[in-house]
Structures are given as structure tokens and as C-alpha cells.
Amino acid sequence: MKGVIFSELIYWVEETYSPSIADQMIRQADLPGDGCYTSVGSYPHEQALAMIGQLVEITGEPVNDLADAYGYWLSARFAQLYPEVFMGHTNAINFLRAIDGIHKKEVARLYPDALTPSVIAEVDGEDLLVSYASHRPFAEVAHGLIRGYIDYFGDDLVIIRDEGTPGPHAARFIVQRK
């Protein structure tokens, strides 16, 4: 997994909790390299899971809540870090319908060796069905990202997780107008 996800995770913990909580999380996770990540490096996703696991221990918050909150926060960071990805999109539905192609193209351009999750969004009547699949267990992060993109575009939409697709490697989300 690309280092940008790791470095942003640490940044999120610093901003949301404190730099000392981030340091404690890293120390307790007993990471190789002591939690030093470069945005272009590649690292085992288990290291991110170890950090989140330690954050659960430190804060007492459920892992799914933390992963969702991180994804939500990360959506705004992606808008700051990669504004070109959002250009030409005026609403969350169009953005989500294009995200798989954008993600694969942009990630391949920046990180040719990256393995990307699949995020397929299809219109179904009045709803948008968003299917997430990955070899990494980050379905809750995907949920947070979708929530964040909805807010980024200021759309009056809700996201519902289809309980028929239990994660963490795959999930289906239903995006509807309020």
C-alpha cells in the first residue's frame, strides 16, 4: 500500500487527537522504521491495521468508527493534495461514477506498482450503487471516503451500507437523495 495512506493516517491522528497520541500509537504498534513513511514508498497494509488497532486500544473507540472517520477526513485531504482529480466534476454522483477510472489512472500515473481497490458506481433507478472490493480490509475507510465526497460536493445525499455485503474486503453502498 502506498505511503501516502500511512503518512496521512498519522497526520489525521495528530490533528484529531494529538501528536502525543500519534506517537503512542506508533510506539505501541511496534512498526519497522518507527512509523517513518514516505508518500511514494510501498508498505504492507498490516502496518496501517496495526496503527488503527493501537488507536482503538488508546481511545476505546470502535475500529469501524475510527476507519470511517479517517476515510471521511481523507476525502478532504485528497481534494487538497490532488485537486486535478476533482476538476470537471460538479456533484458526488458524477464523481463517484468516474472514481474507479480516475483512481486507477491517477494512481497508475503516480505509483505504477500500486494495487488499487475496485470502486464501481452504477445508477439504479433513483439510487447510486457503489461496490467496493479490495484485497485489503478497508471497506469502512471507503464508506468514510464516500461520505466525505458527498459533503465535498455539498450534495443532499445519504449513504446506506447494504448489510448483504459484509466487509471488510467488500461492501456495497446505496447513495440516495435525502
C-alpha positions in Angstrom: 0.0 0.0 0.0 1.3 3.5 -0.8 2.9 5.5 1.9 0.6 8.5 1.4 -2.1 6.5 3.2 0.2 5.9 6.1 1.6 9.4 6.4 -2.0 10.8 6.2 -3.2 8.4 8.8 -0.5 9.7 11.2 -1.4 13.3 10.3 -5.1 12.6 10.9 -4.3 11.2 14.4 -2.2 14.2 15.2 -4.9 16.6 14.1 -7.9 14.7 15.6 -6.3 13.6 18.8 -2.8 14.9 19.4 0.8 14.4 18.3 1.4 12.6 21.6 -1.4 10.1 20.8 0.1 9.6 17.3 3.5 8.9 18.9 1.9 6.5 21.4 0.0 4.7 18.6 3.2 4.3 16.5 5.3 3.1 19.5 2.7 0.6 20.6 2.2 -0.7 17.1 6.0 -1.6 17.1 6.4 -0.7 13.4 9.5 -1.3 11.4 11.1 2.0 10.7 9.4 3.5 13.8 6.5 4.8 11.7 8.5 6.7 9.1 6.8 6.6 5.8 7.4 8.4 2.5 4.3 9.2 0.4 5.8 7.3 -2.6 7.0 4.3 -0.7 5.1 1.0 -0.5 4.4 -0.7 2.8 2.4 -3.7 4.0 -1.2 -2.7 4.8 -0.9 -4.7 8.0 1.2 -1.8 9.4 -1.8 0.5 8.9 -4.0 -2.1 10.6 -1.6 -2.2 13.5 -1.7 1.5 14.0 -5.5 1.6 13.9 -5.6 -1.4 16.3 -3.4 0.6 18.7 -5.6 3.7 18.3 -8.6 1.5 19.3 -6.7 0.5 22.4 -5.7 4.1 23.2 -9.1 5.8 22.6 -11.5 3.0 23.3 -13.4 3.9 20.1 -14.6 1.0 17.8 -12.4 0.2 14.9 -15.2 0.7 12.3 -15.8 4.2 13.7 -12.2 5.1 13.5 -11.7 3.7 10.0 -14.9 5.6 8.8 -13.7 8.9 10.4 -10.3 8.5 8.8 -11.8 7.9 5.4 -14.1 11.0 5.8 -11.1 13.1 6.8 -9.0 11.6 4.0 -11.5 12.7 1.3 -10.9 16.4 2.2 -7.1 15.8 2.1 -7.3 14.1 -1.3 -9.2 17.2 -2.5 -6.3 19.4 -1.2 -3.5 17.1 -2.4 -4.9 16.2 -5.8 -7.3 19.0 -6.9 -6.9 18.0 -10.5 -8.8 14.7 -9.8 -11.9 16.7 -8.8 -11.8 19.2 -11.7 -14.8 18.9 -14.1 -17.0 17.2 -11.5 -19.9 19.2 -10.1 -21.6 16.6 -7.9 -20.8 13.5 -5.9 -22.8 11.1 -8.1 -20.8 12.0 -11.2 -17.6 11.9 -9.3 -18.4 8.5 -7.8 -19.4 7.1 -11.2 -16.0 8.2 -12.5 -13.8 7.4 -9.5 -12.7 3.9 -10.4 -11.3 5.1 -13.7 -9.9 8.3 -12.2 -8.3 6.4 -9.3 -6.8 3.7 -11.5 -5.4 6.3 -14.0 -4.1 8.7 -11.4 -2.7 6.1 -9.1 -1.0 4.3 -12.0 0.5 7.6 -13.2 1.8 8.5 -9.7 2.5 4.9 -8.4 2.8 2.4 -11.3 3.3 -0.5 -8.9 0.2 0.1 -6.8 -2.7 -2.3 -6.5 -5.9 -0.3 -6.4 -9.3 -1.4 -5.0 -12.3 -1.6 -7.3 -14.9 1.1 -6.8 -17.7 0.7 -9.3 -20.7 3.0 -9.1 -23.8 2.4 -11.2 -27.1 4.2 -11.3 -30.1 2.0 -10.3 -33.3 3.9 -10.8 -33.1 6.8 -8.3 -30.1 5.3 -6.4 -26.4 5.1 -7.0 -25.0 1.7 -6.1 -21.3 1.8 -5.1 -19.5 -1.5 -4.9 -16.1 -1.7 -3.2 -13.8 -4.6 -3.4 -10.1 -4.9 -2.3 -7.6 -7.5 -1.1 -7.2 -5.1 1.8 -9.8 -4.9 4.6 -10.7 -1.2 4.2 -14.4 -1.1 3.5 -15.1 1.2 6.4 -12.5 3.7 5.1 -14.3 3.5 1.7 -17.5 4.4 3.5 -15.9 7.4 5.1 -14.4 8.5 1.7 -17.9 8.3 0.1 -19.4 10.3 2.9 -16.6 12.9 2.5 -17.1 13.2 -1.2 -20.8 13.8 -0.7 -20.0 16.6 1.7 -17.2 18.0 -0.5 -19.7 18.5 -3.3 -22.4 19.7 -0.9 -24.9 17.2 -2.2 -28.1 16.4 -0.3 -27.5 12.7 -0.3 -27.3 9.9 2.2 -25.2 6.7 2.1 -26.5 3.4 3.4 -24.4 0.3 3.7 -26.0 -2.8 2.2 -25.8 -5.3 5.0 -26.0 -8.1 2.5 -22.3 -7.5 1.7 -20.4 -7.8 4.9 -16.9 -6.4 4.7 -14.1 -5.7 5.4 -12.9 -6.6 1.9 -16.1 -5.9 0.1 -19.1 -3.7 0.6 -21.9 -2.2 -1.3 -23.2 1.3 -0.5 -26.5 2.8 -1.6 -26.4 6.5 -2.2 -29.8 8.2 -2.2 -31.3 11.7 -2.3 -32.5 12.7 1.2 
